Amino acid sequence: MTVALFPGSFDPFHNGHLEVVERAAKLFDEVVVAAVRNPQKSELLFSISERSEMLTESLVHLRSVRIVGVTTLVVNVARDVGATAIVKGLRAVSDFENELQMAQMNRQLSGVETIFIPTSSSHSFIASRLLREVARFGGDVSAFVPEAVALRLKEKFAGTNPELEGLATP
């Protein structure tokens, strides 16, 4: 049985991530999606348990997908779930440089190979950082995220932007 690990901060999970999971599910018997705590990203919007819940709701249509939330090294998770590969999504060439270094380090630490799946051009501009910013200021991000995530973003930012209240909307 082939098992792929798709790790990410997923803060929030978006349609580019969804595309990578759906494509990986066609290549592997099982895909383990791991919401991880990335210490290089300082501002977290959702807790690991909230992200895991959104992942579960967003990926319910994929029977071969399992969700985990972790706060350890990705290679430890790969070992624990029996992953034969780590899957990483690429949006642009700029993603490749960082992901290549991580892939090489992970291979040296564990022997697990990394498979890169490029997103389609329709998702290549979507970034969780941008989605958080747009949602924080009352923008509609529902076209870029699964429905469960759109609802959670609305809830998270409801009433948090008093300077926008009272402004006319077109």
PyRosetta script that sets phi, psi and omega in degrees:
from pyrosetta import init, pose_from_sequence

init()
pose = pose_from_sequence("MTVALFPGSFDPFHNGHLEVVERAAKLFDEVVVAAVRNPQKSELLFSISERSEMLTESLVHLRSVRIVGVTTLVVNVARDVGATAIVKGLRAVSDFENELQMAQMNRQLSGVETIFIPTSSSHSFIASRLLREVARFGGDVSAFVPEAVALRLKEKFAGTNPELEGLATP")
pose.set_psi(1, 129.5)
pose.set_omega(1, 178.2)
pose.set_phi(2, -94.7)
pose.set_psi(2, 131.7)
pose.set_omega(2, -178.6)
pose.set_phi(3, -124.4)
pose.set_psi(3, 129.7)
pose.set_omega(3, 176.2)
pose.set_phi(4, -111.1)
pose.set_psi(4, 142.9)
pose.set_omega(4, 174.7)
pose.set_phi(5, -107.9)
pose.set_psi(5, 124.9)
pose.set_omega(5, 176.2)
pose.set_phi(6, -114.0)
pose.set_psi(6, 94.6)
pose.set_omega(6, -178.5)
pose.set_phi(7, -91.6)
pose.set_psi(7, 151.6)
pose.set_omega(7, 174.9)
pose.set_phi(8, -177.7)
pose.set_psi(8, 164.2)
pose.set_omega(8, 176.5)
pose.set_phi(9, -76.9)
pose.set_psi(9, -31.6)
pose.set_omega(9, 175.9)
pose.set_phi(10, 47.4)
pose.set_psi(10, 50.7)
pose.set_omega(10, -175.4)
pose.set_phi(11, -120.7)
pose.set_psi(11, 70.8)
pose.set_omega(11, 8.1)
pose.set_phi(12, -101.4)
pose.set_psi(12, 167.1)
pose.set_omega(12, 173.2)
pose.set_phi(13, -67.7)
pose.set_psi(13, 136.2)
pose.set_omega(13, -178.3)
pose.set_phi(14, -133.3)
pose.set_psi(14, 179.5)
pose.set_omega(14, -174.2)
pose.set_phi(15, -65.6)
pose.set_psi(15, -26.2)
pose.set_omega(15, 173.4)
pose.set_phi(16, -65.4)
pose.set_psi(16, -43.7)
pose.set_omega(16, 175.3)
pose.set_phi(17, -61.5)
pose.set_psi(17, -45.3)
pose.set_omega(17, -179.6)
pose.set_phi(18, -56.9)
pose.set_psi(18, -44.3)
pose.set_omega(18, 179.2)
pose.set_phi(19, -59.7)
pose.set_psi(19, -43.1)
pose.set_omega(19, -179.2)
pose.set_phi(20, -64.1)
pose.set_psi(20, -43.1)
pose.set_omega(20, 179.1)
pose.set_phi(21, -62.9)
pose.set_psi(21, -45.8)
pose.set_omega(21, -179.2)
pose.set_phi(22, -62.4)
pose.set_psi(22, -39.7)
pose.set_omega(22, 178.6)
pose.set_phi(23, -70.5)
pose.set_psi(23, -39.4)
pose.set_omega(23, 178.3)
pose.set_phi(24, -65.0)
pose.set_psi(24, -34.8)
pose.set_omega(24, 179.8)
pose.set_phi(25, -63.6)
pose.set_psi(25, -22.7)
pose.set_omega(25, 176.8)
pose.set_phi(26, -81.8)
pose.set_psi(26, -19.5)
pose.set_omega(26, -175.9)
pose.set_phi(27, -98.9)
pose.set_psi(27, -24.4)
pose.set_omega(27, -174.4)
pose.set_phi(28, -124.4)
pose.set_psi(28, 154.6)
pose.set_omega(28, 177.6)
pose.set_phi(29, -67.0)
pose.set_psi(29, -36.0)
pose.set_omega(29, 178.9)
pose.set_phi(30, -142.4)
pose.set_psi(30, 142.7)
pose.set_omega(30, 174.3)
pose.set_phi(31, -121.1)
pose.set_psi(31, 122.8)
pose.set_omega(31, 176.1)
pose.set_phi(32, -100.7)
pose.set_psi(32, 116.6)
pose.set_omega(32, 179.2)
pose.set_phi(33, -96.9)
pose.set_psi(33, 120.3)
pose.set_omega(33, -175.0)
pose.set_phi(34, -113.4)
pose.set_psi(34, 115.3)
pose.set_omega(34, 172.1)
pose.set_phi(35, -80.0)
pose.set_psi(35, 115.0)
pose.set_omega(35, -175.3)
pose.set_phi(36, -113.2)
pose.set_psi(36, 157.5)
pose.set_omega(36, 173.6)
pose.set_phi(37, -91.4)
pose.set_psi(37, 112.3)
pose.set_omega(37, 179.7)
pose.set_phi(38, -95.6)
pose.set_psi(38, 109.6)
pose.set_omega(38, -177.2)
pose.set_phi(39, -65.8)
pose.set_psi(39, -15.7)
pose.set_omega(39, 178.3)
pose.set_phi(40, -79.6)
pose.set_psi(40, -13.0)
pose.set_omega(40, 178.7)
pose.set_phi(41, -106.3)
pose.set_psi(41, 110.2)
pose.set_omega(41, -170.6)
pose.set_phi(42, -79.9)
pose.set_psi(42, -38.4)
pose.set_omega(42, -173.2)
pose.set_phi(43, -99.0)
pose.set_psi(43, 101.9)
pose.set_omega(43, 177.3)
pose.set_phi(44, -94.1)
pose.set_psi(44, 134.1)
pose.set_omega(44, 178.0)
pose.set_phi(45, -89.3)
pose.set_psi(45, -43.7)
pose.set_omega(45, -177.5)
pose.set_phi(46, -117.7)
pose.set_psi(46, 146.0)
pose.set_omega(46, 175.7)
pose.set_phi(47, -70.6)
pose.set_psi(47, 167.2)
pose.set_omega(47, 177.7)
pose.set_phi(48, -61.4)
pose.set_psi(48, -39.6)
pose.set_omega(48, -179.5)
pose.set_phi(49, -68.0)
pose.set_psi(49, -37.4)
pose.set_omega(49, 176.2)
pose.set_phi(50, -64.7)
pose.set_psi(50, -42.5)
pose.set_omega(50, 178.4)
pose.set_phi(51, -64.6)
pose.set_psi(51, -39.8)
pose.set_omega(51, 178.1)
pose.set_phi(52, -62.8)
pose.set_psi(52, -40.9)
pose.set_omega(52, 177.5)
pose.set_phi(53, -62.5)
pose.set_psi(53, -44.6)
pose.set_omega(53, 179.4)
pose.set_phi(54, -64.6)
pose.set_psi(54, -38.3)
pose.set_omega(54, 177.0)
pose.set_phi(55, -62.4)
pose.set_psi(55, -46.0)
pose.set_omega(55, 179.5)
pose.set_phi(56, -58.4)
pose.set_psi(56, -46.1)
pose.set_omega(56, -179.7)
pose.set_phi(57, -66.8)
pose.set_psi(57, -37.4)
pose.set_omega(57, -176.0)
pose.set_phi(58, -77.1)
pose.set_psi(58, -23.3)
pose.set_omega(58, -174.3)
pose.set_phi(59, -113.6)
pose.set_psi(59, 14.5)
pose.set_omega(59, -177.3)
pose.set_phi(60, -58.8)
pose.set_psi(60, -26.3)
pose.set_omega(60, -178.0)
pose.set_phi(61, -76.1)
pose.set_psi(61, -7.6)
pose.set_omega(61, -179.2)
pose.set_phi(62, -108.2)
pose.set_psi(62, 106.1)
pose.set_omega(62, -175.8)
pose.set_phi(63, -67.6)
pose.set_psi(63, -27.3)
pose.set_omega(63, -175.1)
pose.set_phi(64, -91.4)
pose.set_psi(64, 15.6)
pose.set_omega(64, -178.2)
pose.set_phi(65, -110.1)
pose.set_psi(65, 137.0)
pose.set_omega(65, 177.1)
pose.set_phi(66, -125.1)
pose.set_psi(66, 145.1)
pose.set_omega(66, -177.0)
pose.set_phi(67, -111.7)
pose.set_psi(67, 136.4)
pose.set_omega(67, 172.2)
pose.set_phi(68, -136.6)
pose.set_psi(68, 152.2)
pose.set_omega(68, 173.3)
pose.set_phi(69, -116.1)
pose.set_psi(69, 130.8)
pose.set_omega(69, -172.9)
pose.set_phi(70, -140.0)
pose.set_psi(70, 157.1)
pose.set_omega(70, 175.6)
pose.set_phi(71, -132.6)
pose.set_psi(71, 41.8)
pose.set_omega(71, -179.1)
pose.set_phi(72, -134.2)
pose.set_psi(72, -178.5)
pose.set_omega(72, 178.1)
pose.set_phi(73, -63.4)
pose.set_psi(73, 142.6)
pose.set_omega(73, 179.1)
pose.set_phi(74, -58.4)
pose.set_psi(74, -38.7)
pose.set_omega(74, -179.4)
pose.set_phi(75, -65.0)
pose.set_psi(75, -30.4)
pose.set_omega(75, 175.7)
pose.set_phi(76, -67.6)
pose.set_psi(76, -40.6)
pose.set_omega(76, 178.3)
pose.set_phi(77, -65.7)
pose.set_psi(77, -43.2)
pose.set_omega(77, 179.2)
pose.set_phi(78, -56.8)
pose.set_psi(78, -44.9)
pose.set_omega(78, 178.3)
pose.set_phi(79, -63.8)
pose.set_psi(79, -46.3)
pose.set_omega(79, -176.3)
pose.set_phi(80, -62.5)
pose.set_psi(80, -34.8)
pose.set_omega(80, -178.6)
pose.set_phi(81, -95.2)
pose.set_psi(81, -0.7)
pose.set_omega(81, 179.3)
pose.set_phi(82, 72.3)
pose.set_psi(82, 33.0)
pose.set_omega(82, -177.4)
pose.set_phi(83, -69.0)
pose.set_psi(83, 135.7)
pose.set_omega(83, 174.0)
pose.set_phi(84, -93.1)
pose.set_psi(84, -11.4)
pose.set_omega(84, 178.7)
pose.set_phi(85, -158.7)
pose.set_psi(85, 154.6)
pose.set_omega(85, 170.9)
pose.set_phi(86, -106.1)
pose.set_psi(86, 131.6)
pose.set_omega(86, 179.6)
pose.set_phi(87, -105.3)
pose.set_psi(87, 133.5)
pose.set_omega(87, 176.5)
pose.set_phi(88, -131.5)
pose.set_psi(88, 138.8)
pose.set_omega(88, 177.3)
pose.set_phi(89, -90.9)
pose.set_psi(89, 145.2)
pose.set_omega(89, 177.2)
pose.set_phi(90, -122.1)
pose.set_psi(90, 129.1)
pose.set_omega(90, 177.1)
pose.set_phi(91, -97.3)
pose.set_psi(91, -38.8)
pose.set_omega(91, -174.5)
pose.set_phi(92, -149.3)
pose.set_psi(92, 170.4)
pose.set_omega(92, 179.1)
pose.set_phi(93, -58.2)
pose.set_psi(93, -34.7)
pose.set_omega(93, -179.3)
pose.set_phi(94, -61.5)
pose.set_psi(94, -30.9)
pose.set_omega(94, 176.4)
pose.set_phi(95, -67.4)
pose.set_psi(95, -33.6)
pose.set_omega(95, -172.3)
pose.set_phi(96, -61.5)
pose.set_psi(96, -41.1)
pose.set_omega(96, -176.1)
pose.set_phi(97, -58.6)
pose.set_psi(97, -50.4)
pose.set_omega(97, 179.9)
pose.set_phi(98, -67.5)
pose.set_psi(98, -44.0)
pose.set_omega(98, -178.2)
pose.set_phi(99, -65.5)
pose.set_psi(99, -34.8)
pose.set_omega(99, 177.8)
pose.set_phi(100, -63.1)
pose.set_psi(100, -44.6)
pose.set_omega(100, 178.3)
pose.set_phi(101, -60.3)
pose.set_psi(101, -44.5)
pose.set_omega(101, 179.1)
pose.set_phi(102, -63.8)
pose.set_psi(102, -40.9)
pose.set_omega(102, 179.6)
pose.set_phi(103, -61.2)
pose.set_psi(103, -43.3)
pose.set_omega(103, 179.9)
pose.set_phi(104, -66.3)
pose.set_psi(104, -40.8)
pose.set_omega(104, 177.7)
pose.set_phi(105, -64.9)
pose.set_psi(105, -45.7)
pose.set_omega(105, -179.9)
pose.set_phi(106, -61.2)
pose.set_psi(106, -38.6)
pose.set_omega(106, 178.7)
pose.set_phi(107, -66.1)
pose.set_psi(107, -41.2)
pose.set_omega(107, 178.6)
pose.set_phi(108, -64.8)
pose.set_psi(108, -38.1)
pose.set_omega(108, -178.3)
pose.set_phi(109, -75.6)
pose.set_psi(109, -33.6)
pose.set_omega(109, -170.3)
pose.set_phi(110, -132.0)
pose.set_psi(110, -16.5)
pose.set_omega(110, -175.2)
pose.set_phi(111, 83.7)
pose.set_psi(111, -2.6)
pose.set_omega(111, -179.2)
pose.set_phi(112, -80.4)
pose.set_psi(112, 130.9)
pose.set_omega(112, 179.4)
pose.set_phi(113, -80.9)
pose.set_psi(113, 154.4)
pose.set_omega(113, 175.6)
pose.set_phi(114, -111.6)
pose.set_psi(114, 134.0)
pose.set_omega(114, 177.1)
pose.set_phi(115, -109.6)
pose.set_psi(115, 128.2)
pose.set_omega(115, 178.7)
pose.set_phi(116, -98.1)
pose.set_psi(116, 131.6)
pose.set_omega(116, 176.4)
pose.set_phi(117, -120.1)
pose.set_psi(117, 112.9)
pose.set_omega(117, 178.2)
pose.set_phi(118, -75.6)
pose.set_psi(118, 140.5)
pose.set_omega(118, 176.6)
pose.set_phi(119, -78.1)
pose.set_psi(119, 159.8)
pose.set_omega(119, 176.1)
pose.set_phi(120, -69.9)
pose.set_psi(120, 160.7)
pose.set_omega(120, -178.0)
pose.set_phi(121, -61.5)
pose.set_psi(121, -25.7)
pose.set_omega(121, 180.0)
pose.set_phi(122, -70.1)
pose.set_psi(122, -13.9)
pose.set_omega(122, 178.1)
pose.set_phi(123, -117.1)
pose.set_psi(123, -1.7)
pose.set_omega(123, -170.9)
pose.set_phi(124, -67.1)
pose.set_psi(124, -19.8)
pose.set_omega(124, -179.1)
pose.set_phi(125, -93.7)
pose.set_psi(125, -9.3)
pose.set_omega(125, -175.6)
pose.set_phi(126, -77.7)
pose.set_psi(126, 127.6)
pose.set_omega(126, 176.6)
pose.set_phi(127, -136.5)
pose.set_psi(127, 138.9)
pose.set_omega(127, -179.8)
pose.set_phi(128, -55.8)
pose.set_psi(128, -40.3)
pose.set_omega(128, 179.5)
pose.set_phi(129, -57.3)
pose.set_psi(129, -44.4)
pose.set_omega(129, 179.1)
pose.set_phi(130, -68.5)
pose.set_psi(130, -39.3)
pose.set_omega(130, 179.3)
pose.set_phi(131, -62.9)
pose.set_psi(131, -41.4)
pose.set_omega(131, 177.8)
pose.set_phi(132, -60.9)
pose.set_psi(132, -42.5)
pose.set_omega(132, -178.5)
pose.set_phi(133, -66.0)
pose.set_psi(133, -46.6)
pose.set_omega(133, 180.0)
pose.set_phi(134, -62.3)
pose.set_psi(134, -46.4)
pose.set_omega(134, -178.9)
pose.set_phi(135, -64.4)
pose.set_psi(135, -39.4)
pose.set_omega(135, -179.6)
pose.set_phi(136, -58.3)
pose.set_psi(136, -34.4)
pose.set_omega(136, -178.4)
pose.set_phi(137, -98.6)
pose.set_psi(137, 20.2)
pose.set_omega(137, 172.8)
pose.set_phi(138, 84.3)
pose.set_psi(138, 7.9)
pose.set_omega(138, 178.8)
pose.set_phi(139, -74.5)
pose.set_psi(139, 155.3)
pose.set_omega(139, -179.4)
pose.set_phi(140, -90.2)
pose.set_psi(140, 114.4)
pose.set_omega(140, 179.6)
pose.set_phi(141, -108.3)
pose.set_psi(141, 10.6)
pose.set_omega(141, -173.8)
pose.set_phi(142, -60.5)
pose.set_psi(142, -23.4)
pose.set_omega(142, 178.6)
pose.set_phi(143, -75.7)
pose.set_psi(143, -12.0)
pose.set_omega(143, -172.9)
pose.set_phi(144, -112.4)
pose.set_psi(144, -5.1)
pose.set_omega(144, -176.6)
pose.set_phi(145, -135.9)
pose.set_psi(145, 156.0)
pose.set_omega(145, 173.1)
pose.set_phi(146, -61.5)
pose.set_psi(146, 156.8)
pose.set_omega(146, -175.8)
pose.set_phi(147, -54.9)
pose.set_psi(147, -42.3)
pose.set_omega(147, -179.1)
pose.set_phi(148, -60.1)
pose.set_psi(148, -36.4)
pose.set_omega(148, -179.9)
pose.set_phi(149, -73.7)
pose.set_psi(149, -41.8)
pose.set_omega(149, 178.5)
pose.set_phi(150, -57.9)
pose.set_psi(150, -43.1)
pose.set_omega(150, 179.2)
pose.set_phi(151, -63.2)
pose.set_psi(151, -43.0)
pose.set_omega(151, -179.5)
pose.set_phi(152, -66.9)
pose.set_psi(152, -37.4)
pose.set_omega(152, 177.9)
pose.set_phi(153, -64.8)
pose.set_psi(153, -42.4)
pose.set_omega(153, 177.7)
pose.set_phi(154, -60.7)
pose.set_psi(154, -45.2)
pose.set_omega(154, 179.2)
pose.set_phi(155, -61.7)
pose.set_psi(155, -43.3)
pose.set_omega(155, -176.3)
pose.set_phi(156, -61.9)
pose.set_psi(156, -38.9)
pose.set_omega(156, -174.7)
pose.set_phi(157, -102.8)
pose.set_psi(157, 4.6)
pose.set_omega(157, 179.5)
pose.set_phi(158, -60.8)
pose.set_psi(158, 124.1)
pose.set_omega(158, 176.7)
pose.set_phi(159, 72.2)
pose.set_psi(159, 9.7)
pose.set_omega(159, -178.1)
pose.set_phi(160, -94.3)
pose.set_psi(160, 0.8)
pose.set_omega(160, -175.1)
pose.set_phi(161, -125.1)
pose.set_psi(161, 69.6)
pose.set_omega(161, -174.8)
pose.set_phi(162, -61.6)
pose.set_psi(162, -28.0)
pose.set_omega(162, 179.9)
pose.set_phi(163, -69.1)
pose.set_psi(163, -17.8)
pose.set_omega(163, 178.0)
pose.set_phi(164, -90.0)
pose.set_psi(164, -19.3)
pose.set_omega(164, -178.9)
pose.set_phi(165, -66.9)
pose.set_psi(165, 139.0)
pose.set_omega(165, 179.8)
pose.set_phi(166, 89.7)
pose.set_psi(166, -10.7)
pose.set_omega(166, 176.4)
pose.set_phi(167, -76.8)
pose.set_psi(167, 140.1)
pose.set_omega(167, 178.5)
pose.set_phi(168, -71.2)
pose.set_psi(168, 140.1)
pose.set_omega(168, 173.6)
pose.set_phi(169, -108.2)
pose.set_psi(169, 140.5)
pose.set_omega(169, -177.9)
pose.set_phi(170, -65.2)
pose.dump_pdb("model.pdb")
